[in-house]
C-alpha cells in the first residue's frame, strides 16, 4: 500500500498556491467547505446540478453561495438564461481553488485509492465528433463492465477552451489530434492514422485503386470546420484540384456515412472513422491518391491531476483500449 504524503507537505503546497487574492483574515474566516460549492458552481453553472452533485438541497447551495458572496464582497455568479455566469473574480478563483482541492483529493486518493467497481464519479472528456464515433462505443462497454456506477460525458473539443477547462477540472481528459496544447498539459500518444476515401457500394470509382484523375473528377463531400484539427485536409484537397463546383460541405463527420451511403459523393476521412463507419453502412474504402499528413492522436490531462487516482485509472483504461 502506498503511503500518503505527509500532511505538512500537503499543507505547505496548498499554502504556496494563492488560493484567494483576499486578505488572510477573510481566508481564516471562510468555511473551507464552501470551496466545494464554489468549485462545483464553476463547473456546472447551475444550482440544481450542484445540489445533485454534492447531495445537497437547492436552498443549501443557495445559502452557501450567499455566504461566499459575503466573504468575498462580490456577486461571484450572475444568473442568466444560460446559467450562472462567473464574475471576473470568480474566474480568477477557478484555477487556484481547483488546484487546492486537487491537492487534497490527491492526498486522500493516495491513501484510499480509486475503486472503479464502487465509484460514482462523473468524468468529462473533450473530443471531436470523430472521437465520439470511434472511442465512445468501446469505452462505454468497458466502463459498464469495470465501473458500472461511473458516468462519462463528452463535450465537443472545438466548443471550449481546452487548456482552461482542463486546468479548472471541468474537463478531465481531452482526446484528439491537438497540436497546440500548453506545457501545463501532459499527454500520452495513442496512435497515428492516415486517411481513406469512402463511398457507397457500387460507386463508379469501383473497389480497386483510384487514380488521381478519377479522384479529382468525382463529386466530393468535404468536412470543413475551422475549429477541427482535421480542417487542414479540406484545404489540401482543394489545393490538389478537388474544386468547389464538385463538392458539398458539412461542418461535422457525424452525418458523413448517412450522406455518402445514399449518393455518389466521395469523402476523405481519418482511417479510424472509415474502419468504424464503413461496415454498418455497407461503404467501400480505398487509399487516397494524394500525399496527406497523418494525424497524431493523444490523450491529454492537466498536470495538476496527474496523480489523481480516478483520472489515472481512466487514462490508463483508454491507453489499454486504444494505444498502438
Protein Blocks (a to p, Z undefined) as FASTA:
>chain_A
ZZdddfklmmmmmmmpcfbacdfklmmmpcfklmmmmmmmmmnopaklmmmmnopafklm
mmmmmmmmmmnopgkiacdfkbccddfklmmmmmmmmmmmmmmmmmmmmmnopafklpcc
dcdddddfklmmmmmmmmmmmmmmmmmmbccddddfklpcfklmmmnopambdcdjdfkb
cfkbccddfbdcdddddddehianlmbdcdfklmmmpccdddddfkbcklmmmmmmmmno
pafklcccdfbfklmmmmmmmccbdcdddfklmmmmmmmnopacdddfbdcddddddddd
dfklmmpmklmmmmmmmmmmmpZZ
